[in-house]
Amino acid sequence: MVDGARLIRSAKSGSDWTFNDLMAYNITVTPQSPEQFFRQNHGTLLEGVDPSLRNSSVDDKNISDAVFEYLGHLDLATNAIEESFIDAFAQKTLQILGFVERGLILAARHNIPLRICGDDQRVAETDDKTVFSRSYPEPQVIAETIAASLPPLDAMTNPCITMVGTRPIFYLVLVTEALSSAVGTGQYPEAKSTVVKCVTSLGHNRRISEGMETPEYRRVAFERFLAFKALAKEHWQRFVV
C-alpha cells in the first residue's frame, strides 16, 4: 500500500492531476449505489422529457429538428477523438434537461485559479475525456472542485459531473478548509477527505462501454442527470444570494 504522506507534492495545474495526487493529499473516492447517492426515487423524473429524446436514434425520420440536433451531437460524441465533441454534447444535455435557469450560464471551458504548493499561477480547467483517452477525469475534477470552493467557509460540498465518452459519472466532493490549505501549501493533511461518486451503468451483464447512444442507457442517464439537478440545488442553496 502506498503511503500518501511520502509522495512528492508539486505545483501543477488541475489538468495534470493523477490518482497519485489524490493519495498525496489523503483523498479517497468511494462508489455509492444510486439509492445511496441520490437519496430519492427518481423513477418519475422522465415524464417531462420528450419521448423522442429518450428513445430515438439520429437515423429516425419522424423527429423534430431540435431532437435531430441533439442526437447529432450524441452521434459525434459516441466515438469522439476530440474532447470538444464531448464538451458540446454535455452542454446540450444539460440544456435540454433544464439545468440552465435565469442567472446561470453554461460555459464549455473555464479556467479556475488553483493555489497549490505556494504557487498562485496554476489553474484548474473544466475537462471531459474521450473513450480513447489514456487519462481519467476523476483526479482532475476533484482538483477543479478544490479550486472552486469558496473561502472562508469551513467546508463546502461541490456537486460535479464527469463524462467519459457519453457515460456520465456523478460526484459529491467535500472540500474542507484543512484540505484547501494542504493543497495550497503542499502539505499532507492528517484528516482523510472522502469523495463519493455514482457511476451510470446498466448492470453487470451489460457491456461496460455502453453509453447514451443506447436508448436504454440514455433513459437511465437522463434520470440520473435530473436527480442530480435537484441534489446540486440542495447543496448550493445556502450559497445562492
C-alpha positions as CSV (number, residue, x, y, z in Angstrom):
1,M,0.0,0.0,0.0
2,V,1.3,3.4,-1.0
3,D,1.9,5.9,1.9
4,G,0.5,9.2,0.6
5,A,2.5,11.2,3.1
6,R,5.7,10.1,1.4
7,L,4.6,11.1,-2.1
8,I,6.0,14.1,-3.7
9,R,3.7,17.1,-3.9
10,S,4.5,19.7,-6.6
11,A,2.9,22.7,-8.2
12,K,0.8,21.6,-11.1
13,S,-2.4,22.6,-12.9
14,G,-5.6,20.6,-12.3
15,S,-5.4,19.1,-15.8
16,D,-2.2,17.4,-14.7
17,W,-3.6,15.7,-11.6
18,T,-3.5,11.9,-11.4
19,F,-4.5,9.4,-8.8
20,N,-1.1,9.9,-7.1
21,D,-2.1,13.4,-6.4
22,L,-5.3,12.2,-4.7
23,M,-3.2,9.9,-2.4
24,A,-0.7,12.8,-1.8
25,Y,-3.5,14.9,-0.3
26,N,-5.2,12.0,1.5
27,I,-8.2,11.9,-0.7
28,T,-10.2,8.7,-1.3
29,V,-13.1,8.1,-3.7
30,T,-15.9,5.8,-2.6
31,P,-18.5,4.5,-5.1
32,Q,-22.1,4.6,-4.0
33,S,-25.3,3.0,-5.4
34,P,-27.9,5.3,-7.0
35,E,-30.1,4.9,-3.9
36,Q,-27.3,5.9,-1.5
37,F,-26.1,8.8,-3.7
38,F,-29.3,10.5,-4.8
39,R,-31.4,9.6,-1.7
40,Q,-34.6,9.7,-3.7
41,N,-36.9,7.8,-6.0
42,H,-36.3,9.3,-9.5
43,G,-38.5,6.9,-11.4
44,T,-41.0,9.6,-12.5
45,L,-38.5,12.3,-13.4
46,L,-38.6,11.4,-17.2
47,E,-42.3,12.4,-17.5
48,G,-41.3,15.9,-18.6
49,V,-38.7,14.8,-21.2
50,D,-39.7,14.4,-24.9
51,P,-40.0,10.6,-25.6
52,S,-38.1,11.2,-28.9
53,L,-35.1,12.3,-26.9
54,R,-35.3,9.2,-24.8
55,N,-35.9,6.6,-27.4
56,S,-34.9,7.8,-30.9
57,S,-31.7,7.5,-33.0
58,V,-30.3,10.0,-35.4
59,D,-31.5,7.9,-38.3
60,D,-35.2,8.1,-37.3
61,K,-37.3,10.1,-39.7
62,N,-40.2,11.4,-37.6
63,I,-38.3,13.5,-35.1
64,S,-38.2,17.3,-34.7
65,D,-35.2,19.5,-35.7
66,A,-34.3,20.0,-32.0
67,V,-34.2,16.3,-31.3
68,F,-32.2,15.7,-34.5
69,E,-29.7,18.3,-33.5
70,Y,-29.3,16.7,-30.0
71,L,-28.9,13.2,-31.4
72,G,-26.4,14.6,-33.9
73,H,-24.2,15.8,-31.0
74,L,-24.7,12.4,-29.4
75,D,-23.5,10.7,-32.5
76,L,-20.4,12.8,-32.7
77,A,-19.6,12.3,-29.1
78,T,-20.1,8.5,-29.2
79,N,-16.8,7.8,-31.0
80,A,-15.2,11.2,-30.5
81,I,-11.4,11.6,-30.8
82,E,-11.6,15.2,-29.8
83,E,-12.8,16.3,-26.3
84,S,-14.6,19.3,-27.9
85,F,-17.3,16.9,-29.1
86,I,-17.8,15.6,-25.6
87,D,-18.0,19.1,-24.3
88,A,-20.6,20.1,-26.8
89,F,-22.7,17.0,-26.1
90,A,-22.5,17.5,-22.4
91,Q,-23.6,21.2,-22.8
92,K,-26.5,20.2,-25.0
93,T,-27.6,17.5,-22.5
94,L,-27.6,20.0,-19.6
95,Q,-29.6,22.5,-21.7
96,I,-32.4,20.1,-22.7
97,L,-32.7,18.8,-19.2
98,G,-33.3,22.2,-17.7
99,F,-30.0,23.0,-16.0
100,V,-30.0,26.5,-17.5
101,E,-32.0,28.8,-15.4
102,R,-32.2,32.6,-15.1
103,G,-28.9,33.8,-13.6
104,L,-27.0,30.6,-14.7
105,I,-24.8,30.3,-17.8
106,L,-23.2,27.2,-19.2
107,A,-19.6,27.6,-20.2
108,A,-17.8,24.9,-22.2
109,R,-14.4,25.8,-20.9
110,H,-13.5,27.8,-17.8
111,N,-10.2,28.2,-16.0
112,I,-10.3,28.5,-12.2
113,P,-7.3,29.8,-10.3
114,L,-5.7,27.0,-8.3
115,R,-3.2,27.7,-5.5
116,I,-1.0,24.7,-5.0
117,C,2.3,24.3,-3.2
118,G,2.5,28.0,-2.7
119,D,2.2,28.7,-6.4
120,D,-0.6,31.1,-7.4
121,Q,-0.1,30.8,-11.1
122,R,-1.8,27.4,-11.7
123,V,-5.3,26.8,-13.0
124,A,-7.9,24.0,-12.9
125,E,-9.7,23.7,-16.2
126,T,-13.0,22.0,-16.7
127,D,-12.5,18.9,-18.7
128,D,-14.0,15.7,-20.1
129,K,-12.4,12.7,-21.8
130,T,-13.0,10.7,-25.0
131,V,-13.3,6.9,-24.7
132,F,-9.8,6.7,-26.3
133,S,-8.1,9.0,-23.8
134,R,-5.3,7.4,-21.7
135,S,-6.1,9.7,-18.8
136,Y,-9.1,9.7,-16.5
137,P,-11.0,12.9,-15.5
138,E,-11.6,11.9,-11.8
139,P,-8.5,13.4,-10.3
140,Q,-8.9,16.5,-12.5
141,V,-12.5,17.2,-11.5
142,I,-11.5,16.9,-7.8
143,A,-8.7,19.5,-8.4
144,E,-11.3,21.7,-10.0
145,T,-13.7,21.5,-7.0
146,I,-10.9,22.4,-4.6
147,A,-10.1,25.4,-6.7
148,A,-13.7,26.4,-7.0
149,S,-14.5,26.2,-3.3
150,L,-15.4,29.5,-1.7
151,P,-13.4,30.8,1.2
152,P,-13.7,31.5,4.1
153,L,-16.1,28.6,4.6
154,D,-15.0,25.8,6.9
155,A,-16.4,23.2,4.5
156,M,-18.3,23.0,1.2
157,T,-19.7,20.1,-0.8
158,N,-19.3,20.6,-4.6
159,P,-21.6,18.5,-6.9
160,C,-19.9,17.8,-10.2
161,I,-20.1,15.5,-13.2
162,T,-17.5,14.0,-15.5
163,M,-18.1,12.5,-18.9
164,V,-16.1,9.6,-20.3
165,G,-17.4,9.4,-23.9
166,T,-21.1,9.6,-23.4
167,R,-21.1,8.0,-19.9
168,P,-21.7,10.4,-17.0
169,I,-20.3,9.9,-13.5
170,F,-21.7,12.0,-10.7
171,Y,-19.7,13.2,-7.7
172,L,-20.1,15.0,-4.4
173,V,-16.7,16.5,-3.3
174,L,-16.4,17.7,0.2
175,V,-13.7,20.4,0.4
176,T,-12.7,21.4,3.9
177,E,-10.6,24.3,4.9
178,A,-7.9,21.8,6.0
179,L,-7.8,20.2,2.6
180,S,-7.7,23.5,0.7
181,S,-4.9,24.7,3.0
182,A,-3.0,21.5,2.5
183,V,-3.1,21.8,-1.3
184,G,-2.3,25.4,-1.2
185,T,0.8,24.8,0.9
186,G,1.8,21.4,-0.5
187,Q,1.3,19.5,2.8
188,Y,-0.1,16.1,3.6
189,P,-3.4,16.6,5.6
190,E,-3.9,14.5,8.7
191,A,-7.6,14.1,8.1
192,K,-8.8,11.9,5.2
193,S,-11.1,13.5,2.6
194,T,-13.8,11.2,1.2
195,V,-15.3,11.9,-2.2
196,V,-18.5,9.9,-3.2
197,K,-19.4,9.0,-6.7
198,C,-22.2,7.3,-8.6
199,V,-21.3,5.5,-11.9
200,T,-24.0,5.2,-14.5
201,S,-24.3,1.6,-15.8
202,L,-27.0,-0.8,-16.9
203,G,-25.8,-3.7,-14.7
204,H,-23.2,-6.4,-14.5
205,N,-24.5,-8.3,-17.6
206,R,-24.1,-5.3,-20.0
207,R,-21.1,-4.0,-21.9
208,I,-19.0,-1.5,-19.8
209,S,-18.5,0.5,-23.0
210,E,-22.3,1.2,-23.4
211,G,-23.2,4.9,-23.3
212,M,-26.1,7.2,-24.2
213,E,-26.1,6.0,-27.8
214,T,-28.1,3.1,-26.3
215,P,-31.7,4.3,-25.7
216,E,-32.0,2.2,-22.5
217,Y,-28.8,3.7,-21.1
218,R,-29.9,7.1,-22.2
219,R,-33.1,6.9,-20.2
220,V,-31.2,5.8,-17.1
221,A,-28.6,8.7,-17.7
222,F,-31.4,11.2,-18.1
223,E,-33.0,10.1,-14.8
224,R,-29.6,10.5,-13.0
225,F,-29.0,13.9,-14.5
226,L,-32.4,15.1,-13.4
227,A,-32.0,13.6,-9.9
228,F,-28.5,15.3,-9.7
229,K,-30.0,18.7,-10.7
230,A,-32.2,18.5,-7.5
231,L,-29.3,17.2,-5.4
232,A,-27.0,20.0,-6.6
233,K,-29.6,22.7,-5.8
234,E,-29.8,21.3,-2.3
235,H,-26.1,21.7,-1.8
236,W,-25.8,25.1,-3.4
237,Q,-29.0,26.6,-1.9
238,R,-27.3,28.2,1.1
239,F,-24.7,29.9,-1.1
240,V,-27.2,31.4,-3.6
241,V,-28.0,35.0,-2.8
